[in-house]
Amino acid sequence: MAIIKMRGDWKQLAAKFRLEPADIIDLHFGPRDPCRSYHEVMMDLEMMVERNLITAQKNRRPYLMFVHGWSTSRRGNTTARSVVRSFMRSKAATPLIMRSGCVQHETVFVAKIRLPALDLHNKKSSE
């Protein structure tokens, strides 16, 4: 199943999915370090998206929201929005998210986290 596309107030999505403040990752960092190339910053952003998804999975958080903004890529340019969307379509995201539960909004992306099954056998033996 494909990613769901939505419009409207993204804050309603935060409420709908009962996101806690830690579940909302704001990708607006302000001015970037002038010593780092734009390409390096975008690569760091992709790694940050992946790290946050892994952490959410480990913490058994059902959803994670990335606030990426409106800007769209122009020929030869990359934006936070395009980095997030591209990563969510990548093979690297497959073990971390359930695409059928994800929401692609104009200004945010809500990732449905693929939660690992609970190992009840090991839980009992460790108690």
Jmol script that loads the backbone (N, CA, C; Angstrom):
load data "model"
ATOM      1  N   MET A   1       0.826  -1.175   0.000  1.00  0.00           N
ATOM      2  CA  MET A   1       0.000   0.000   0.000  1.00  0.00           C
ATOM      3  C   MET A   1       0.876   1.247   0.000  1.00  0.00           C
ATOM      4  N   ALA A   2       0.427   2.302  -0.611  1.00  0.00           N
ATOM      5  CA  ALA A   2       1.216   3.521  -0.777  1.00  0.00           C
ATOM      6  C   ALA A   2       1.091   4.456   0.415  1.00  0.00           C
ATOM      7  N   ILE A   3       1.987   5.410   0.435  1.00  0.00           N
ATOM      8  CA  ILE A   3       1.977   6.464   1.446  1.00  0.00           C
ATOM      9  C   ILE A   3       0.744   7.331   1.225  1.00  0.00           C
ATOM     10  N   ILE A   4       0.070   7.714   2.299  1.00  0.00           N
ATOM     11  CA  ILE A   4      -1.124   8.557   2.246  1.00  0.00           C
ATOM     12  C   ILE A   4      -0.690  10.008   2.072  1.00  0.00           C
ATOM     13  N   LYS A   5      -1.366  10.759   1.196  1.00  0.00           N
ATOM     14  CA  LYS A   5      -1.056  12.175   1.000  1.00  0.00           C
ATOM     15  C   LYS A   5      -2.166  13.017   1.601  1.00  0.00           C
ATOM     16  N   MET A   6      -1.783  14.087   2.332  1.00  0.00           N
ATOM     17  CA  MET A   6      -2.754  14.945   3.002  1.00  0.00           C
ATOM     18  C   MET A   6      -2.358  16.411   2.870  1.00  0.00           C
ATOM     19  N   ARG A   7      -3.362  17.276   3.102  1.00  0.00           N
ATOM     20  CA  ARG A   7      -3.171  18.726   3.142  1.00  0.00           C
ATOM     21  C   ARG A   7      -3.823  19.254   4.412  1.00  0.00           C
ATOM     22  N   GLY A   8      -3.652  20.537   4.675  1.00  0.00           N
ATOM     23  CA  GLY A   8      -4.286  21.154   5.834  1.00  0.00           C
ATOM     24  C   GLY A   8      -3.288  21.457   6.926  1.00  0.00           C
ATOM     25  N   ASP A   9      -3.798  21.704   8.121  1.00  0.00           N
ATOM     26  CA  ASP A   9      -2.977  22.077   9.267  1.00  0.00           C
ATOM     27  C   ASP A   9      -2.236  20.853   9.801  1.00  0.00           C
ATOM     28  N   TRP A  10      -0.918  20.886   9.707  1.00  0.00           N
ATOM     29  CA  TRP A  10      -0.131  19.732  10.145  1.00  0.00           C
ATOM     30  C   TRP A  10      -0.267  19.474  11.642  1.00  0.00           C
ATOM     31  N   LYS A  11      -0.612  20.486  12.410  1.00  0.00           N
ATOM     32  CA  LYS A  11      -0.757  20.307  13.858  1.00  0.00           C
ATOM     33  C   LYS A  11      -1.910  19.363  14.183  1.00  0.00           C
ATOM     34  N   GLN A  12      -2.887  19.282  13.298  1.00  0.00           N
ATOM     35  CA  GLN A  12      -3.985  18.327  13.486  1.00  0.00           C
ATOM     36  C   GLN A  12      -3.468  16.892  13.367  1.00  0.00           C
ATOM     37  N   LEU A  13      -2.467  16.684  12.511  1.00  0.00           N
ATOM     38  CA  LEU A  13      -1.860  15.351  12.397  1.00  0.00           C
ATOM     39  C   LEU A  13      -1.146  14.976  13.697  1.00  0.00           C
ATOM     40  N   ALA A  14      -0.460  15.940  14.295  1.00  0.00           N
ATOM     41  CA  ALA A  14       0.227  15.678  15.561  1.00  0.00           C
ATOM     42  C   ALA A  14      -0.769  15.234  16.624  1.00  0.00           C
ATOM     43  N   ALA A  15      -1.924  15.884  16.651  1.00  0.00           N
ATOM     44  CA  ALA A  15      -2.963  15.518  17.623  1.00  0.00           C
ATOM     45  C   ALA A  15      -3.581  14.166  17.264  1.00  0.00           C
ATOM     46  N   LYS A  16      -3.855  13.961  15.985  1.00  0.00           N
ATOM     47  CA  LYS A  16      -4.485  12.707  15.537  1.00  0.00           C
ATOM     48  C   LYS A  16      -3.648  11.492  15.929  1.00  0.00           C
ATOM     49  N   PHE A  17      -2.339  11.592  15.782  1.00  0.00           N
ATOM     50  CA  PHE A  17      -1.459  10.468  16.079  1.00  0.00           C
ATOM     51  C   PHE A  17      -0.924  10.507  17.509  1.00  0.00           C
ATOM     52  N   ARG A  18      -1.421  11.449  18.300  1.00  0.00           N
ATOM     53  CA  ARG A  18      -1.045  11.575  19.724  1.00  0.00           C
ATOM     54  C   ARG A  18       0.466  11.646  19.903  1.00  0.00           C
ATOM     55  N   LEU A  19       1.070  12.509  19.113  1.00  0.00           N
ATOM     56  CA  LEU A  19       2.520  12.639  19.159  1.00  0.00           C
ATOM     57  C   LEU A  19       2.950  13.461  20.366  1.00  0.00           C
ATOM     58  N   GLU A  20       3.979  12.994  21.016  1.00  0.00           N
ATOM     59  CA  GLU A  20       4.592  13.728  22.103  1.00  0.00           C
ATOM     60  C   GLU A  20       5.617  14.687  21.498  1.00  0.00           C
ATOM     61  N   PRO A  21       6.031  15.712  22.226  1.00  0.00           N
ATOM     62  CA  PRO A  21       7.019  16.643  21.667  1.00  0.00           C
ATOM     63  C   PRO A  21       8.277  15.946  21.117  1.00  0.00           C
ATOM     64  N   ALA A  22       8.724  14.891  21.774  1.00  0.00           N
ATOM     65  CA  ALA A  22       9.914  14.168  21.307  1.00  0.00           C
ATOM     66  C   ALA A  22       9.665  13.408  20.001  1.00  0.00           C
ATOM     67  N   ASP A  23       8.409  13.224  19.634  1.00  0.00           N
ATOM     68  CA  ASP A  23       8.059  12.525  18.394  1.00  0.00           C
ATOM     69  C   ASP A  23       8.026  13.470  17.196  1.00  0.00           C
ATOM     70  N   ILE A  24       8.224  14.757  17.432  1.00  0.00           N
ATOM     71  CA  ILE A  24       8.167  15.758  16.364  1.00  0.00           C
ATOM     72  C   ILE A  24       9.572  16.311  16.162  1.00  0.00           C
ATOM     73  N   ILE A  25      10.145  16.024  15.000  1.00  0.00           N
ATOM     74  CA  ILE A  25      11.507  16.437  14.685  1.00  0.00           C
ATOM     75  C   ILE A  25      11.444  17.633  13.738  1.00  0.00           C
ATOM     76  N   ASP A  26      11.829  18.794  14.228  1.00  0.00           N
ATOM     77  CA  ASP A  26      11.802  20.017  13.428  1.00  0.00           C
ATOM     78  C   ASP A  26      13.126  20.146  12.684  1.00  0.00           C
ATOM     79  N   LEU A  27      13.052  20.166  11.367  1.00  0.00           N
ATOM     80  CA  LEU A  27      14.257  20.221  10.548  1.00  0.00           C
ATOM     81  C   LEU A  27      14.643  21.647  10.159  1.00  0.00           C
ATOM     82  N   HIS A  28      14.065  22.633  10.821  1.00  0.00           N
ATOM     83  CA  HIS A  28      14.427  24.030  10.597  1.00  0.00           C
ATOM     84  C   HIS A  28      15.492  24.415  11.615  1.00  0.00           C
ATOM     85  N   PHE A  29      16.727  24.397  11.191  1.00  0.00           N
ATOM     86  CA  PHE A  29      17.842  24.641  12.106  1.00  0.00           C
ATOM     87  C   PHE A  29      18.363  26.062  12.053  1.00  0.00           C
ATOM     88  N   GLY A  30      17.832  26.877  11.175  1.00  0.00           N
ATOM     89  CA  GLY A  30      18.347  28.227  11.023  1.00  0.00           C
ATOM     90  C   GLY A  30      19.566  28.235  10.123  1.00  0.00           C
ATOM     91  N   PRO A  31      20.388  29.271  10.220  1.00  0.00           N
ATOM     92  CA  PRO A  31      21.553  29.372   9.337  1.00  0.00           C
ATOM     93  C   PRO A  31      22.491  28.180   9.517  1.00  0.00           C
ATOM     94  N   ARG A  32      23.000  27.686   8.396  1.00  0.00           N
ATOM     95  CA  ARG A  32      23.912  26.541   8.464  1.00  0.00           C
ATOM     96  C   ARG A  32      25.349  27.023   8.591  1.00  0.00           C
ATOM     97  N   ASP A  33      26.212  26.136   9.007  1.00  0.00           N
ATOM     98  CA  ASP A  33      27.639  26.418   9.155  1.00  0.00           C
ATOM     99  C   ASP A  33      28.215  26.746   7.775  1.00  0.00           C
ATOM    100  N   PRO A  34      28.765  27.940   7.589  1.00  0.00           N
ATOM    101  CA  PRO A  34      29.293  28.314   6.275  1.00  0.00           C
ATOM    102  C   PRO A  34      30.517  27.493   5.852  1.00  0.00           C
ATOM    103  N   CYS A  35      31.132  26.788   6.799  1.00  0.00           N
ATOM    104  CA  CYS A  35      32.296  25.953   6.481  1.00  0.00           C
ATOM    105  C   CYS A  35      31.892  24.596   5.909  1.00  0.00           C
ATOM    106  N   ARG A  36      30.619  24.285   5.972  1.00  0.00           N
ATOM    107  CA  ARG A  36      30.123  23.001   5.460  1.00  0.00           C
ATOM    108  C   ARG A  36      29.360  23.250   4.172  1.00  0.00           C
ATOM    109  N   SER A  37      29.579  22.389   3.202  1.00  0.00           N
ATOM    110  CA  SER A  37      28.874  22.553   1.933  1.00  0.00           C
ATOM    111  C   SER A  37      27.403  22.179   2.104  1.00  0.00           C
ATOM    112  N   TYR A  38      26.589  22.708   1.217  1.00  0.00           N
ATOM    113  CA  TYR A  38      25.155  22.410   1.246  1.00  0.00           C
ATOM    114  C   TYR A  38      24.938  20.905   1.096  1.00  0.00           C
ATOM    115  N   HIS A  39      25.714  20.268   0.240  1.00  0.00           N
ATOM    116  CA  HIS A  39      25.619  18.817   0.024  1.00  0.00           C
ATOM    117  C   HIS A  39      25.903  18.058   1.322  1.00  0.00           C
ATOM    118  N   GLU A  40      26.920  18.482   2.069  1.00  0.00           N
ATOM    119  CA  GLU A  40      27.248  17.841   3.353  1.00  0.00           C
ATOM    120  C   GLU A  40      26.102  17.987   4.346  1.00  0.00           C
ATOM    121  N   VAL A  41      25.496  19.158   4.385  1.00  0.00           N
ATOM    122  CA  VAL A  41      24.382  19.406   5.299  1.00  0.00           C
ATOM    123  C   VAL A  41      23.211  18.484   4.961  1.00  0.00           C
ATOM    124  N   MET A  42      22.924  18.310   3.682  1.00  0.00           N
ATOM    125  CA  MET A  42      21.822  17.440   3.262  1.00  0.00           C
ATOM    126  C   MET A  42      22.132  15.967   3.555  1.00  0.00           C
ATOM    127  N   MET A  43      23.403  15.571   3.443  1.00  0.00           N
ATOM    128  CA  MET A  43      23.791  14.198   3.795  1.00  0.00           C
ATOM    129  C   MET A  43      23.610  13.978   5.294  1.00  0.00           C
ATOM    130  N   ASP A  44      23.995  14.960   6.097  1.00  0.00           N
ATOM    131  CA  ASP A  44      23.808  14.878   7.550  1.00  0.00           C
ATOM    132  C   ASP A  44      22.323  14.761   7.888  1.00  0.00           C
ATOM    133  N   LEU A  45      21.516  15.495   7.162  1.00  0.00           N
ATOM    134  CA  LEU A  45      20.074  15.467   7.389  1.00  0.00           C
ATOM    135  C   LEU A  45      19.508  14.066   7.141  1.00  0.00           C
ATOM    136  N   GLU A  46      19.947  13.433   6.068  1.00  0.00           N
ATOM    137  CA  GLU A  46      19.481  12.074   5.782  1.00  0.00           C
ATOM    138  C   GLU A  46      19.879  11.106   6.894  1.00  0.00           C
ATOM    139  N   MET A  47      21.118  11.223   7.378  1.00  0.00           N
ATOM    140  CA  MET A  47      21.563  10.358   8.475  1.00  0.00           C
ATOM    141  C   MET A  47      20.757  10.640   9.747  1.00  0.00           C
ATOM    142  N   MET A  48      20.428  11.904   9.976  1.00  0.00           N
ATOM    143  CA  MET A  48      19.641  12.271  11.146  1.00  0.00           C
ATOM    144  C   MET A  48      18.238  11.660  11.073  1.00  0.00           C
ATOM    145  N   VAL A  49      17.633  11.688   9.894  1.00  0.00           N
ATOM    146  CA  VAL A  49      16.308  11.087   9.713  1.00  0.00           C
ATOM    147  C   VAL A  49      16.377   9.598  10.058  1.00  0.00           C
ATOM    148  N   GLU A  50      17.374   8.911   9.524  1.00  0.00           N
ATOM    149  CA  GLU A  50      17.522   7.482   9.790  1.00  0.00           C
ATOM    150  C   GLU A  50      17.754   7.210  11.280  1.00  0.00           C
ATOM    151  N   ARG A  51      18.635   7.973  11.912  1.00  0.00           N
ATOM    152  CA  ARG A  51      18.908   7.796  13.354  1.00  0.00           C
ATOM    153  C   ARG A  51      17.648   7.979  14.191  1.00  0.00           C
ATOM    154  N   ASN A  52      16.859   8.989  13.856  1.00  0.00           N
ATOM    155  CA  ASN A  52      15.627   9.232  14.606  1.00  0.00           C
ATOM    156  C   ASN A  52      14.625   8.103  14.425  1.00  0.00           C
ATOM    157  N   LEU A  53      14.541   7.543  13.235  1.00  0.00           N
ATOM    158  CA  LEU A  53      13.645   6.401  13.001  1.00  0.00           C
ATOM    159  C   LEU A  53      14.104   5.181  13.800  1.00  0.00           C
ATOM    160  N   ILE A  54      15.395   4.934  13.829  1.00  0.00           N
ATOM    161  CA  ILE A  54      15.945   3.811  14.592  1.00  0.00           C
ATOM    162  C   ILE A  54      15.654   3.988  16.080  1.00  0.00           C
ATOM    163  N   THR A  55      15.862   5.201  16.582  1.00  0.00           N
ATOM    164  CA  THR A  55      15.592   5.486  17.994  1.00  0.00           C
ATOM    165  C   THR A  55      14.111   5.302  18.312  1.00  0.00           C
ATOM    166  N   ALA A  56      13.243   5.793  17.443  1.00  0.00           N
ATOM    167  CA  ALA A  56      11.799   5.632  17.658  1.00  0.00           C
ATOM    168  C   ALA A  56      11.427   4.149  17.690  1.00  0.00           C
ATOM    169  N   GLN A  57      12.042   3.373  16.808  1.00  0.00           N
ATOM    170  CA  GLN A  57      11.775   1.932  16.773  1.00  0.00           C
ATOM    171  C   GLN A  57      12.239   1.264  18.068  1.00  0.00           C
ATOM    172  N   LYS A  58      13.422   1.601  18.526  1.00  0.00           N
ATOM    173  CA  LYS A  58      13.950   1.032  19.773  1.00  0.00           C
ATOM    174  C   LYS A  58      13.084   1.416  20.967  1.00  0.00           C
ATOM    175  N   ASN A  59      12.563   2.647  20.951  1.00  0.00           N
ATOM    176  CA  ASN A  59      11.722   3.134  22.050  1.00  0.00           C
ATOM    177  C   ASN A  59      10.255   2.761  21.882  1.00  0.00           C
ATOM    178  N   ARG A  60       9.963   2.003  20.829  1.00  0.00           N
ATOM    179  CA  ARG A  60       8.609   1.516  20.545  1.00  0.00           C
ATOM    180  C   ARG A  60       7.605   2.662  20.406  1.00  0.00           C
ATOM    181  N   ARG A  61       8.034   3.746  19.774  1.00  0.00           N
ATOM    182  CA  ARG A  61       7.133   4.865  19.474  1.00  0.00           C
ATOM    183  C   ARG A  61       6.432   4.550  18.160  1.00  0.00           C
ATOM    184  N   PRO A  62       5.123   4.637  18.095  1.00  0.00           N
ATOM    185  CA  PRO A  62       4.404   4.214  16.894  1.00  0.00           C
ATOM    186  C   PRO A  62       4.541   5.155  15.697  1.00  0.00           C
ATOM    187  N   TYR A  63       4.769   6.449  15.944  1.00  0.00           N
ATOM    188  CA  TYR A  63       4.866   7.430  14.857  1.00  0.00           C
ATOM    189  C   TYR A  63       5.963   8.442  15.158  1.00  0.00           C
ATOM    190  N   LEU A  64       6.507   9.005  14.086  1.00  0.00           N
ATOM    191  CA  LEU A  64       7.490  10.067  14.192  1.00  0.00           C
ATOM    192  C   LEU A  64       7.167  11.078  13.101  1.00  0.00           C
ATOM    193  N   MET A  65       7.162  12.361  13.456  1.00  0.00           N
ATOM    194  CA  MET A  65       6.848  13.400  12.482  1.00  0.00           C
ATOM    195  C   MET A  65       8.095  14.234  12.199  1.00  0.00           C
ATOM    196  N   PHE A  66       8.370  14.435  10.913  1.00  0.00           N
ATOM    197  CA  PHE A  66       9.462  15.303  10.476  1.00  0.00           C
ATOM    198  C   PHE A  66       8.855  16.568   9.884  1.00  0.00           C
ATOM    199  N   VAL A  67       9.145  17.709  10.490  1.00  0.00           N
ATOM    200  CA  VAL A  67       8.661  18.994   9.992  1.00  0.00           C
ATOM    201  C   VAL A  67       9.734  19.511   9.030  1.00  0.00           C
ATOM    202  N   HIS A  68       9.434  19.451   7.724  1.00  0.00           N
ATOM    203  CA  HIS A  68      10.439  19.806   6.718  1.00  0.00           C
ATOM    204  C   HIS A  68      10.142  21.099   5.976  1.00  0.00           C
ATOM    205  N   GLY A  69       8.962  21.628   6.067  1.00  0.00           N
ATOM    206  CA  GLY A  69       8.638  22.892   5.406  1.00  0.00           C
ATOM    207  C   GLY A  69       8.105  22.726   3.996  1.00  0.00           C
ATOM    208  N   TRP A  70       7.780  23.855   3.401  1.00  0.00           N
ATOM    209  CA  TRP A  70       7.130  23.908   2.090  1.00  0.00           C
ATOM    210  C   TRP A  70       8.069  23.774   0.909  1.00  0.00           C
ATOM    211  N   SER A  71       9.293  24.213   1.069  1.00  0.00           N
ATOM    212  CA  SER A  71      10.160  24.382  -0.096  1.00  0.00           C
ATOM    213  C   SER A  71      10.323  23.088  -0.879  1.00  0.00           C
ATOM    214  N   THR A  72      10.292  23.236  -2.186  1.00  0.00           N
ATOM    215  CA  THR A  72      10.452  22.097  -3.076  1.00  0.00           C
ATOM    216  C   THR A  72      11.778  22.213  -3.811  1.00  0.00           C
ATOM    217  N   SER A  73      12.285  21.099  -4.243  1.00  0.00           N
ATOM    218  CA  SER A  73      13.555  21.093  -4.964  1.00  0.00           C
ATOM    219  C   SER A  73      13.383  21.677  -6.353  1.00  0.00           C
ATOM    220  N   ARG A  74      14.389  22.396  -6.752  1.00  0.00           N
ATOM    221  CA  ARG A  74      14.461  22.866  -8.127  1.00  0.00           C
ATOM    222  C   ARG A  74      15.580  22.088  -8.797  1.00  0.00           C
ATOM    223  N   ARG A  75      15.575  22.058 -10.073  1.00  0.00           N
ATOM    224  CA  ARG A  75      16.577  21.298 -10.833  1.00  0.00           C
ATOM    225  C   ARG A  75      17.981  21.544 -10.257  1.00  0.00           C
ATOM    226  N   GLY A  76      18.630  20.466  -9.844  1.00  0.00           N
ATOM    227  CA  GLY A  76      19.980  20.555  -9.311  1.00  0.00           C
ATOM    228  C   GLY A  76      20.074  20.904  -7.834  1.00  0.00           C
ATOM    229  N   ASN A  77      18.958  21.191  -7.181  1.00  0.00           N
ATOM    230  CA  ASN A  77      18.955  21.534  -5.756  1.00  0.00           C
ATOM    231  C   ASN A  77      18.242  20.459  -4.949  1.00  0.00           C
ATOM    232  N   THR A  78      18.557  20.412  -3.685  1.00  0.00           N
ATOM    233  CA  THR A  78      17.930  19.481  -2.754  1.00  0.00           C
ATOM    234  C   THR A  78      17.441  20.278  -1.560  1.00  0.00           C
ATOM    235  N   THR A  79      16.298  19.888  -1.009  1.00  0.00           N
ATOM    236  CA  THR A  79      15.782  20.549   0.187  1.00  0.00           C
ATOM    237  C   THR A  79      15.552  19.498   1.262  1.00  0.00           C
ATOM    238  N   ALA A  80      15.304  19.952   2.484  1.00  0.00           N
ATOM    239  CA  ALA A  80      14.986  19.025   3.570  1.00  0.00           C
ATOM    240  C   ALA A  80      13.774  18.182   3.186  1.00  0.00           C
ATOM    241  N   ARG A  81      12.789  18.796   2.562  1.00  0.00           N
ATOM    242  CA  ARG A  81      11.584  18.080   2.133  1.00  0.00           C
ATOM    243  C   ARG A  81      11.941  16.931   1.187  1.00  0.00           C
ATOM    244  N   SER A  82      12.769  17.211   0.194  1.00  0.00           N
ATOM    245  CA  SER A  82      13.108  16.167  -0.768  1.00  0.00           C
ATOM    246  C   SER A  82      13.985  15.082  -0.144  1.00  0.00           C
ATOM    247  N   VAL A  83      14.847  15.458   0.799  1.00  0.00           N
ATOM    248  CA  VAL A  83      15.683  14.464   1.478  1.00  0.00           C
ATOM    249  C   VAL A  83      14.805  13.512   2.287  1.00  0.00           C
ATOM    250  N   VAL A  84      13.859  14.060   3.050  1.00  0.00           N
ATOM    251  CA  VAL A  84      12.971  13.225   3.863  1.00  0.00           C
ATOM    252  C   VAL A  84      12.157  12.297   2.970  1.00  0.00           C
ATOM    253  N   ARG A  85      11.516  12.841   1.955  1.00  0.00           N
ATOM    254  CA  ARG A  85      10.671  12.028   1.070  1.00  0.00           C
ATOM    255  C   ARG A  85      11.473  10.958   0.345  1.00  0.00           C
ATOM    256  N   SER A  86      12.650  11.319  -0.098  1.00  0.00           N
ATOM    257  CA  SER A  86      13.505  10.354  -0.790  1.00  0.00           C
ATOM    258  C   SER A  86      13.903   9.216   0.152  1.00  0.00           C
ATOM    259  N   PHE A  87      14.298   9.562   1.377  1.00  0.00           N
ATOM    260  CA  PHE A  87      14.693   8.514   2.320  1.00  0.00           C
ATOM    261  C   PHE A  87      13.521   7.588   2.619  1.00  0.00           C
ATOM    262  N   MET A  88      12.329   8.137   2.777  1.00  0.00           N
ATOM    263  CA  MET A  88      11.167   7.311   3.104  1.00  0.00           C
ATOM    264  C   MET A  88      10.813   6.340   1.976  1.00  0.00           C
ATOM    265  N   ARG A  89      11.224   6.651   0.738  1.00  0.00           N
ATOM    266  CA  ARG A  89      10.996   5.746  -0.394  1.00  0.00           C
ATOM    267  C   ARG A  89      12.138   4.752  -0.570  1.00  0.00           C
ATOM    268  N   SER A  90      13.240   4.938   0.137  1.00  0.00           N
ATOM    269  CA  SER A  90      14.440   4.131  -0.064  1.00  0.00           C
ATOM    270  C   SER A  90      14.344   2.760   0.604  1.00  0.00           C
ATOM    271  N   LYS A  91      15.219   1.871   0.151  1.00  0.00           N
ATOM    272  CA  LYS A  91      15.312   0.536   0.758  1.00  0.00           C
ATOM    273  C   LYS A  91      15.768   0.622   2.214  1.00  0.00           C
ATOM    274  N   ALA A  92      16.572   1.623   2.534  1.00  0.00           N
ATOM    275  CA  ALA A  92      17.071   1.783   3.908  1.00  0.00           C
ATOM    276  C   ALA A  92      15.928   2.022   4.890  1.00  0.00           C
ATOM    277  N   ALA A  93      14.835   2.613   4.426  1.00  0.00           N
ATOM    278  CA  ALA A  93      13.696   2.904   5.303  1.00  0.00           C
ATOM    279  C   ALA A  93      12.792   1.688   5.512  1.00  0.00           C
ATOM    280  N   THR A  94      12.853   0.720   4.614  1.00  0.00           N
ATOM    281  CA  THR A  94      11.925  -0.421   4.656  1.00  0.00           C
ATOM    282  C   THR A  94      11.885  -1.143   6.004  1.00  0.00           C
ATOM    283  N   PRO A  95      13.008  -1.454   6.633  1.00  0.00           N
ATOM    284  CA  PRO A  95      12.919  -2.137   7.939  1.00  0.00           C
ATOM    285  C   PRO A  95      12.481  -1.233   9.089  1.00  0.00           C
ATOM    286  N   LEU A  96      12.395   0.081   8.829  1.00  0.00           N
ATOM    287  CA  LEU A  96      12.094   1.034   9.885  1.00  0.00           C
ATOM    288  C   LEU A  96      10.662   1.550   9.864  1.00  0.00           C
ATOM    289  N   ILE A  97      10.032   1.572   8.697  1.00  0.00           N
ATOM    290  CA  ILE A  97       8.693   2.160   8.585  1.00  0.00           C
ATOM    291  C   ILE A  97       7.726   1.220   7.871  1.00  0.00           C
ATOM    292  N   MET A  98       6.449   1.494   8.090  1.00  0.00           N
ATOM    293  CA  MET A  98       5.378   0.806   7.366  1.00  0.00           C
ATOM    294  C   MET A  98       4.756   1.865   6.451  1.00  0.00           C
ATOM    295  N   ARG A  99       5.108   1.830   5.179  1.00  0.00           N
ATOM    296  CA  ARG A  99       4.692   2.891   4.256  1.00  0.00           C
ATOM    297  C   ARG A  99       3.186   3.074   4.191  1.00  0.00           C
ATOM    298  N   SER A 100       2.433   2.003   4.333  1.00  0.00           N
ATOM    299  CA  SER A 100       0.972   2.115   4.240  1.00  0.00           C
ATOM    300  C   SER A 100       0.388   2.946   5.379  1.00  0.00           C
ATOM    301  N   GLY A 101       1.131   3.150   6.445  1.00  0.00           N
ATOM    302  CA  GLY A 101       0.655   3.953   7.567  1.00  0.00           C
ATOM    303  C   GLY A 101       1.281   5.335   7.628  1.00  0.00           C
ATOM    304  N   CYS A 102       2.154   5.652   6.660  1.00  0.00           N
ATOM    305  CA  CYS A 102       2.826   6.948   6.627  1.00  0.00           C
ATOM    306  C   CYS A 102       1.936   7.996   5.972  1.00  0.00           C
ATOM    307  N   VAL A 103       2.144   9.245   6.360  1.00  0.00           N
ATOM    308  CA  VAL A 103       1.389  10.364   5.797  1.00  0.00           C
ATOM    309  C   VAL A 103       2.373  11.381   5.244  1.00  0.00           C
ATOM    310  N   GLN A 104       2.226  11.666   3.947  1.00  0.00           N
ATOM    311  CA  GLN A 104       3.031  12.698   3.296  1.00  0.00           C
ATOM    312  C   GLN A 104       2.171  13.947   3.196  1.00  0.00           C
ATOM    313  N   HIS A 105       2.531  14.946   3.960  1.00  0.00           N
ATOM    314  CA  HIS A 105       1.814  16.209   4.017  1.00  0.00           C
ATOM    315  C   HIS A 105       2.644  17.252   3.281  1.00  0.00           C
ATOM    316  N   GLU A 106       2.057  18.375   2.976  1.00  0.00           N
ATOM    317  CA  GLU A 106       2.787  19.435   2.275  1.00  0.00           C
ATOM    318  C   GLU A 106       4.014  19.914   3.053  1.00  0.00           C
ATOM    319  N   THR A 107       3.914  19.964   4.376  1.00  0.00           N
ATOM    320  CA  THR A 107       5.002  20.529   5.177  1.00  0.00           C
ATOM    321  C   THR A 107       5.619  19.566   6.187  1.00  0.00           C
ATOM    322  N   VAL A 108       5.043  18.386   6.349  1.00  0.00           N
ATOM    323  CA  VAL A 108       5.571  17.395   7.291  1.00  0.00           C
ATOM    324  C   VAL A 108       5.464  15.999   6.675  1.00  0.00           C
ATOM    325  N   PHE A 109       6.184  15.069   7.279  1.00  0.00           N
ATOM    326  CA  PHE A 109       6.061  13.658   6.928  1.00  0.00           C
ATOM    327  C   PHE A 109       5.877  12.900   8.233  1.00  0.00           C
ATOM    328  N   VAL A 110       4.795  12.140   8.322  1.00  0.00           N
ATOM    329  CA  VAL A 110       4.544  11.314   9.502  1.00  0.00           C
ATOM    330  C   VAL A 110       4.914   9.882   9.137  1.00  0.00           C
ATOM    331  N   ALA A 111       5.906   9.349   9.825  1.00  0.00           N
ATOM    332  CA  ALA A 111       6.371   7.987   9.572  1.00  0.00           C
ATOM    333  C   ALA A 111       5.725   7.030  10.563  1.00  0.00           C
ATOM    334  N   LYS A 112       5.102   5.981  10.044  1.00  0.00           N
ATOM    335  CA  LYS A 112       4.569   4.894  10.871  1.00  0.00           C
ATOM    336  C   LYS A 112       5.733   3.956  11.120  1.00  0.00           C
ATOM    337  N   ILE A 113       6.122   3.814  12.357  1.00  0.00           N
ATOM    338  CA  ILE A 113       7.298   3.024  12.709  1.00  0.00           C
ATOM    339  C   ILE A 113       6.964   1.532  12.686  1.00  0.00           C
ATOM    340  N   ARG A 114       7.836   0.764  12.044  1.00  0.00           N
ATOM    341  CA  ARG A 114       7.698  -0.702  12.030  1.00  0.00           C
ATOM    342  C   ARG A 114       8.249  -1.207  13.363  1.00  0.00           C
ATOM    343  N   LEU A 115       7.339  -1.613  14.229  1.00  0.00           N
ATOM    344  CA  LEU A 115       7.755  -2.058  15.558  1.00  0.00           C
ATOM    345  C   LEU A 115       8.083  -3.541  15.533  1.00  0.00           C
ATOM    346  N   PRO A 116       9.209  -3.918  16.110  1.00  0.00           N
ATOM    347  CA  PRO A 116       9.562  -5.337  16.173  1.00  0.00           C
ATOM    348  C   PRO A 116       8.594  -6.072  17.109  1.00  0.00           C
ATOM    349  N   ALA A 117       8.375  -7.327  16.813  1.00  0.00           N
ATOM    350  CA  ALA A 117       7.498  -8.132  17.667  1.00  0.00           C
ATOM    351  C   ALA A 117       8.114  -8.264  19.054  1.00  0.00           C
ATOM    352  N   LEU A 118       7.271  -8.263  20.044  1.00  0.00           N
ATOM    353  CA  LEU A 118       7.754  -8.473  21.411  1.00  0.00           C
ATOM    354  C   LEU A 118       8.183  -9.918  21.573  1.00  0.00           C
ATOM    355  N   ASP A 119       9.317 -10.116  22.184  1.00  0.00           N
ATOM    356  CA  ASP A 119       9.795 -11.468  22.448  1.00  0.00           C
ATOM    357  C   ASP A 119       9.382 -11.821  23.873  1.00  0.00           C
ATOM    358  N   LEU A 120       8.187 -12.343  24.007  1.00  0.00           N
ATOM    359  CA  LEU A 120       7.647 -12.653  25.336  1.00  0.00           C
ATOM    360  C   LEU A 120       8.414 -13.763  26.032  1.00  0.00           C
ATOM    361  N   HIS A 121       8.958 -14.688  25.274  1.00  0.00           N
ATOM    362  CA  HIS A 121       9.724 -15.799  25.861  1.00  0.00           C
ATOM    363  C   HIS A 121      10.946 -15.259  26.606  1.00  0.00           C
ATOM    364  N   ASN A 122      11.717 -14.391  25.951  1.00  0.00           N
ATOM    365  CA  ASN A 122      12.910 -13.819  26.584  1.00  0.00           C
ATOM    366  C   ASN A 122      12.542 -12.891  27.711  1.00  0.00           C
ATOM    367  N   LYS A 123      11.404 -12.197  27.609  1.00  0.00           N
ATOM    368  CA  LYS A 123      10.985 -11.290  28.666  1.00  0.00           C
ATOM    369  C   LYS A 123      10.703 -12.080  29.946  1.00  0.00           C
ATOM    370  N   LYS A 124      10.035 -13.231  29.796  1.00  0.00           N
ATOM    371  CA  LYS A 124       9.717 -14.055  30.972  1.00  0.00           C
ATOM    372  C   LYS A 124      10.970 -14.633  31.603  1.00  0.00           C
ATOM    373  N   SER A 125      11.911 -15.053  30.759  1.00  0.00           N
ATOM    374  CA  SER A 125      13.110 -15.682  31.313  1.00  0.00           C
ATOM    375  C   SER A 125      14.024 -14.669  32.002  1.00  0.00           C
ATOM    376  N   SER A 126      13.894 -13.375  31.662  1.00  0.00           N
ATOM    377  CA  SER A 126      14.744 -12.375  32.300  1.00  0.00           C
ATOM    378  C   SER A 126      14.135 -11.830  33.593  1.00  0.00           C
ATOM    379  N   GLU A 127      12.889 -12.191  33.879  1.00  0.00           N
ATOM    380  CA  GLU A 127      12.238 -11.681  35.096  1.00  0.00           C
ATOM    381  C   GLU A 127      12.588 -12.519  36.304  1.00  0.00           C
TER     382      GLU A 127
END
end "model"
wireframe off; spacefill off
backbone 0.3
color backbone group
